[in-house]
Amino acid sequence: YKTYGGIIAKQNYDHAGFTARLGLKDARLALAAGQVADVALPSGNVWRDSLIEAIAHGEGDKDWAVMGRVRARAAGLED
């Protein structure tokens, strides 16, 4: 929470430790594993969709903490 919280608070997403694109890959893998095991992952789709939205806004190579910006946009706090 300190690392990602600091990235979100400073909106310093450019120095990616883990990119949104890699996060999307992992989200898809987790959802596929849940499907194979017949396990519900109710927040998994929100996670995946937020990463897809970040990528659609040209933020795919930014740190995956950019999901904070995605949620801010959804709340009408950012353009």
N, C-alpha and C positions, 0 to 999 in steps of 0.2 A: 504494500500500500504506500510505503514511503517513496519508492522509486516511481511507480506509475502515477501516484497522486501528485508528485512534484512535476512530472511531465505534463499532466493535464492542467495543473494550476498555472504553470508557466507557458502552456500551449507550445511547448518545444518538441514537436513531433519529428523534426527532421533527422535527428541522430538515432536511427532505429536500432534497437537491440534485437527486436523481433518485428518484422514488418506485418502490415495488415494482410498482405498476400499470403504470407506463411501462416498467419492466424486463420485465414479462410481455408487453407489446405487442411489444417488440423481440425477445424470445425466440421468440415465435410467428412473427415475420417472418423471423428467421434460420433457424428450422426449415423454414419453407415454402420459402425460397430454396434450402436444402440439398436438399430433396425435388425441386424443379424441376431442379436441376443434378445430381441423382443423386450427391450427396456426403453421406457419413455424418457426422453430428455427434453422436458418442456421448455427450458430456456435455451436449448441448443439452436432452435430456429431463429430466435431473437439475436443470438450471438452471430450466427452465420449471416443473417440479413443485415446486421449492422456493419459487418466487414464488407459485404457486397456494396452497401451504400457508400462506405468510405472509398472503396476502389472506384466506384462510379463518379465520385467527386475528385478523382485524380490523386487520392491519398494512399494508394496501394503500396508505395515504397516508404511510407512514413511508419513510425513506430505504431504498433497496434493499440497503444493507448489513445490513438486518434478516435477510438470509439467514444471517448468522452465528448469530443466535438460532434460526433454523429448524434449523440443523445441531446446535446445542447441545441443542435439544429432542429431536432424533433420537438423540442420544447419551445421553439421560436426564439431562442436566445442568441443564435448566430445565423448568418445567411448561408 
